[in-house]
Amino acid sequence: LAKNRKASTRHPVIMRYTLPLLLTASAHAAGLSKEEFASILSSDADNEMEHMTTQSIEDTWTTASVQAWEVAKNLSETDDVASAFIACSTQGNSGYARKQSLSAVFTKENGSTLAEFPIYNSGDKTCYHLMARGSVVSDVLESADTLVVEPMSPLMKIRKGTIAAASTAASRSQMNVRISTTFGPGVDSAAAATSIVEKLQGQESSVENQEFITEAFPYSNFEEFTLESFESPSTLFNSLDVPDDALESQSATFVVTTPVSSRSDLLAVIAGIAAQPEIVSVELLGDIGF
């Protein structure tokens, strides 16, 4: 978030429900439905979408998915950057055979990295985390009818219970809140964590200019995200730290070192982290604060 935002900029601009309605059947045909995703991984969308109608859930999910496709393609074309995907195969009679079918098309030669272990395995489908360029995935899907590949939108990355934990942290004005993240396969966790902190603390992350909040929380009852609802999100962004002992080979723990008094501010930080292409999972750790 911008470090020197003037008070006069705090006008009531509505941040919620502004995702562009890029609803095209062809763009979403090779992806996962909300129900299919929920059978593979949990997310806070499971709780927050319960009150919505079936049509609203479908529209919200499809909009987030199509936007994630656009982001992944743009990143690959403008910055040559890989994004996080979930890749599933139904080809073959075993999990091993289905992994081989994915490994055959997502290779080091085209800049892709498939996770070593599956996140889902059943009698007829096996799914993995995948880091790949959006343009590569699009090309592969043109001729692979046994593959299902979905870009990981911020909505999909935020694990179930994160919003409730953010509420608890804010109600206690906790400090040293720990945000646990997992990176996609092949990502250098130390370099990625440093880069993410720099991005989130830079001018480009200002609330006024970014849509990452509504991308992460596009629920029809999530009305707290107007500019007037924030207290001092820049303070939380600028206090982000990743201690050396909080780095693992595929994960990192971001620490908000100042007290958290606003749930909106904390969720803005979580949304900012979830928006990064290297990330596949974000959640608040238990026993936050010390």
C-alpha positions as CSV (number, residue, x, y, z in Angstrom):
1,L,0.0,0.0,0.0
2,A,1.1,3.5,-0.6
3,K,3.2,4.8,2.2
4,N,2.2,8.4,2.0
5,R,-1.5,8.4,1.1
6,K,-3.1,11.7,1.8
7,A,-6.2,11.9,3.9
8,S,-8.0,13.6,1.1
9,T,-7.9,10.4,-0.9
10,R,-10.1,8.6,1.5
11,H,-13.3,9.0,-0.4
12,P,-16.0,6.3,-0.5
13,V,-14.9,4.3,-3.5
14,I,-16.6,0.9,-3.3
15,M,-14.1,-1.9,-3.6
16,R,-16.4,-4.9,-3.5
17,Y,-18.0,-6.8,-6.4
18,T,-15.9,-5.0,-9.1
19,L,-14.6,-8.1,-10.9
20,P,-15.1,-7.8,-14.6
21,L,-17.8,-10.2,-15.9
22,L,-15.6,-12.0,-18.4
23,L,-18.0,-14.9,-18.6
24,T,-17.1,-17.0,-21.7
25,A,-17.8,-20.7,-21.8
26,S,-14.7,-21.5,-23.9
27,A,-12.4,-19.8,-21.4
28,H,-13.8,-21.8,-18.5
29,A,-14.4,-25.1,-20.3
30,A,-11.1,-26.7,-19.3
31,G,-11.3,-25.6,-15.6
32,L,-12.7,-26.8,-12.3
33,S,-16.2,-26.0,-11.0
34,K,-16.6,-24.8,-7.5
35,E,-17.8,-28.3,-6.4
36,E,-14.8,-30.0,-8.1
37,F,-12.4,-27.7,-6.5
38,A,-13.9,-28.2,-3.1
39,S,-13.4,-31.9,-3.4
40,I,-9.6,-31.3,-3.9
41,L,-8.8,-28.4,-1.5
42,S,-10.6,-26.4,1.1
43,S,-10.9,-22.6,1.0
44,D,-12.8,-19.9,2.8
45,A,-15.1,-19.7,-0.1
46,D,-16.7,-22.9,1.3
47,N,-18.0,-21.0,4.3
48,E,-18.5,-17.6,2.7
49,M,-20.6,-18.8,-0.3
50,E,-23.0,-21.0,1.7
51,H,-25.6,-18.2,1.9
52,M,-25.5,-17.5,-1.9
53,T,-27.8,-18.9,-4.5
54,T,-26.5,-21.6,-6.9
55,Q,-26.5,-19.2,-9.8
56,S,-24.6,-16.5,-7.7
57,I,-22.0,-19.1,-6.7
58,E,-21.5,-20.2,-10.3
59,D,-21.2,-16.6,-11.6
60,T,-18.8,-15.6,-8.8
61,W,-16.6,-18.7,-9.3
62,T,-16.6,-18.4,-13.1
63,T,-15.7,-14.7,-13.0
64,A,-12.8,-15.3,-10.6
65,S,-11.6,-18.2,-12.8
66,V,-11.8,-16.3,-16.1
67,Q,-10.0,-13.4,-14.5
68,A,-7.3,-15.7,-13.2
69,W,-6.8,-17.0,-16.8
70,E,-6.4,-13.5,-18.0
71,V,-3.9,-12.6,-15.3
72,A,-1.8,-15.8,-16.0
73,K,-1.8,-15.2,-19.7
74,N,-0.8,-11.6,-19.3
75,L,2.0,-12.4,-16.9
76,S,3.4,-15.0,-19.3
77,E,3.2,-12.6,-22.3
78,T,4.4,-9.4,-20.7
79,D,6.8,-10.6,-18.0
80,D,7.5,-14.2,-19.0
81,V,6.3,-15.2,-15.5
82,A,4.8,-18.6,-14.5
83,S,1.6,-18.8,-12.4
84,A,0.1,-21.4,-10.1
85,F,-2.3,-23.9,-11.5
86,I,-4.1,-27.1,-10.5
87,A,-3.6,-29.7,-13.1
88,C,-5.7,-32.9,-13.2
89,S,-5.5,-35.9,-15.5
90,T,-8.0,-38.7,-16.2
91,Q,-5.7,-40.5,-18.6
92,G,-4.6,-43.9,-17.4
93,N,-5.6,-46.5,-14.9
94,S,-3.3,-45.3,-12.0
95,G,-2.1,-42.2,-10.4
96,Y,1.4,-42.9,-11.7
97,A,0.1,-43.1,-15.3
98,R,-1.9,-39.9,-14.9
99,K,1.2,-38.1,-13.6
100,Q,3.2,-39.3,-16.6
101,S,0.5,-37.9,-18.9
102,L,0.9,-34.5,-17.1
103,S,4.7,-34.7,-17.1
104,A,4.7,-35.4,-20.8
105,V,3.2,-32.0,-21.7
106,F,4.3,-29.8,-18.8
107,T,8.1,-30.0,-19.1
108,K,11.2,-28.1,-18.1
109,E,11.6,-27.3,-21.8
110,N,8.4,-25.2,-21.8
111,G,9.2,-23.7,-18.4
112,S,6.8,-25.8,-16.3
113,T,7.2,-27.5,-13.0
114,L,4.8,-30.2,-11.7
115,A,4.7,-31.0,-8.0
116,E,6.3,-34.2,-6.8
117,F,3.2,-35.4,-4.9
118,P,-0.5,-35.1,-5.8
119,I,-3.0,-33.0,-3.9
120,Y,-5.8,-35.3,-5.0
121,N,-5.9,-39.0,-6.2
122,S,-8.9,-41.1,-6.9
123,G,-9.7,-44.1,-9.0
124,D,-10.2,-42.0,-12.1
125,K,-8.5,-38.6,-11.5
126,T,-5.2,-37.3,-10.1
127,C,-4.4,-33.6,-9.5
128,Y,-1.1,-31.7,-8.8
129,H,0.0,-28.2,-8.2
130,L,1.7,-26.8,-11.3
131,M,3.8,-23.7,-12.0
132,A,3.5,-22.8,-15.7
133,R,3.1,-19.9,-18.1
134,G,-0.5,-19.2,-19.0
135,S,0.3,-19.3,-22.7
136,V,1.9,-22.8,-22.3
137,V,-1.2,-24.1,-20.5
138,S,-3.5,-22.6,-23.1
139,D,-1.5,-24.3,-25.9
140,V,-1.5,-27.7,-24.1
141,L,-5.3,-27.6,-23.5
142,E,-6.0,-27.1,-27.2
143,S,-5.2,-30.8,-27.8
144,A,-5.5,-32.5,-24.4
145,D,-9.1,-33.5,-23.8
146,T,-8.1,-35.7,-20.8
147,L,-6.6,-32.9,-18.8
148,V,-8.4,-30.4,-16.5
149,V,-6.3,-27.3,-15.6
150,E,-7.4,-24.4,-13.5
151,P,-5.4,-21.2,-12.6
152,M,-5.3,-20.6,-8.9
153,S,-7.2,-17.4,-8.3
154,P,-6.7,-15.6,-4.9
155,L,-10.2,-16.9,-4.0
156,M,-8.9,-20.4,-4.2
157,K,-5.7,-19.9,-2.3
158,I,-7.1,-18.7,1.0
159,R,-7.7,-21.7,3.3
160,K,-10.8,-22.3,5.3
161,G,-10.8,-20.5,8.7
162,T,-8.6,-17.6,7.6
163,I,-11.4,-15.0,7.8
164,A,-12.4,-16.2,11.3
165,A,-8.8,-16.1,12.5
166,A,-8.4,-12.6,11.1
167,S,-11.5,-11.5,13.1
168,T,-10.0,-13.0,16.3
169,A,-6.6,-11.3,15.7
170,A,-8.3,-7.9,15.2
171,S,-10.5,-8.3,18.3
172,R,-7.4,-8.9,20.4
173,S,-5.3,-6.2,18.7
174,Q,-2.7,-8.9,18.3
175,M,0.8,-8.3,17.1
176,N,3.2,-10.7,15.4
177,V,0.3,-12.3,13.5
178,R,1.8,-15.1,11.4
179,I,0.6,-15.7,7.8
180,S,1.6,-19.1,6.5
181,T,2.1,-19.4,2.8
182,T,3.0,-22.3,0.4
183,F,4.7,-21.7,-2.9
184,G,4.2,-23.5,-6.1
185,P,6.6,-26.3,-7.2
186,G,10.1,-25.1,-8.2
187,V,9.7,-21.7,-6.6
188,D,12.7,-20.3,-4.7
189,S,11.0,-19.5,-1.4
190,A,13.6,-17.1,-0.1
191,A,13.7,-15.1,-3.3
192,A,9.9,-15.2,-3.7
193,A,9.2,-14.1,-0.1
194,T,11.6,-11.1,-0.4
195,S,10.0,-10.1,-3.8
196,I,6.5,-10.3,-2.4
197,V,7.3,-8.1,0.6
198,E,8.9,-5.5,-1.7
199,K,5.9,-5.5,-4.0
200,L,3.4,-5.2,-1.2
201,Q,5.3,-2.3,0.4
202,G,5.7,-0.4,-2.8
203,Q,3.6,2.2,-4.4
204,E,2.1,-0.3,-6.9
205,S,0.2,-2.0,-4.0
206,S,-2.0,1.0,-3.1
207,V,-5.6,0.2,-2.2
208,E,-6.9,2.8,-4.6
209,N,-5.1,1.2,-7.6
210,Q,-5.4,-2.5,-6.9
211,E,-8.3,-4.9,-7.2
212,F,-6.6,-7.8,-5.3
213,I,-9.0,-7.3,-2.4
214,T,-12.1,-8.0,-4.4
215,E,-10.4,-10.8,-6.3
216,A,-9.7,-12.6,-3.0
217,F,-13.1,-11.8,-1.3
218,P,-15.8,-11.4,-4.0
219,Y,-18.6,-12.6,-1.8
220,S,-22.0,-10.8,-2.1
221,N,-22.1,-10.2,1.7
222,F,-18.6,-8.9,2.1
223,E,-19.4,-5.2,2.5
224,E,-16.5,-4.0,4.6
225,F,-14.1,-3.2,1.8
226,T,-14.6,0.5,1.1
227,L,-11.7,2.9,1.5
228,E,-13.4,4.3,4.5
229,S,-13.4,0.9,6.3
230,F,-9.6,0.8,6.5
231,E,-7.7,2.2,9.4
232,S,-4.1,2.0,8.5
233,P,-3.4,-0.9,6.1
234,S,-0.2,0.7,4.9
235,T,1.1,0.2,8.5
236,L,0.5,-3.5,8.3
237,F,2.0,-3.8,4.8
238,N,5.1,-1.9,5.9
239,S,5.6,-4.0,9.0
240,L,5.6,-7.3,7.0
241,D,8.7,-9.4,7.7
242,V,9.8,-12.9,6.9
243,P,12.3,-14.1,9.5
244,D,15.1,-16.4,8.3
245,D,13.8,-19.2,10.5
246,A,10.4,-18.9,9.0
247,L,11.6,-20.1,5.5
248,E,11.3,-23.7,4.3
249,S,12.0,-25.2,0.9
250,Q,8.4,-24.6,-0.3
251,S,6.9,-22.3,2.3
252,A,7.3,-19.1,4.3
253,T,5.7,-17.4,7.2
254,F,5.0,-13.7,6.9
255,V,4.8,-11.9,10.2
256,V,2.9,-8.7,10.7
257,T,5.0,-7.1,13.4
258,T,2.7,-4.3,14.5
259,P,-0.6,-4.7,16.4
260,V,-3.6,-5.6,14.2
261,S,-6.8,-3.7,15.2
262,S,-8.7,-3.8,11.9
263,R,-9.9,-7.0,10.2
264,S,-10.2,-5.2,6.9
265,D,-6.5,-4.2,7.1
266,L,-5.4,-7.7,7.9
267,L,-7.5,-9.2,5.2
268,A,-6.0,-6.7,2.7
269,V,-2.6,-8.0,3.6
270,I,-3.8,-11.6,3.1
271,A,-5.4,-10.7,-0.2
272,G,-2.2,-9.0,-1.4
273,I,-0.2,-12.1,-0.6
274,A,-2.7,-14.4,-2.2
275,A,-2.6,-12.3,-5.4
276,Q,1.0,-13.2,-6.1
277,P,1.5,-15.8,-8.9
278,E,4.0,-17.9,-6.9
279,I,1.6,-18.6,-4.1
280,V,-0.7,-21.7,-3.8
281,S,-1.9,-21.4,-0.2
282,V,-2.4,-18.7,2.4
283,E,-3.7,-19.1,6.0
284,L,-3.3,-17.6,9.5
285,L,-1.5,-19.8,11.9
286,G,-3.0,-20.8,15.2
287,D,-2.0,-19.2,18.5
288,I,-1.3,-16.0,16.7
289,G,0.6,-13.3,18.5
290,F,3.0,-13.5,21.3
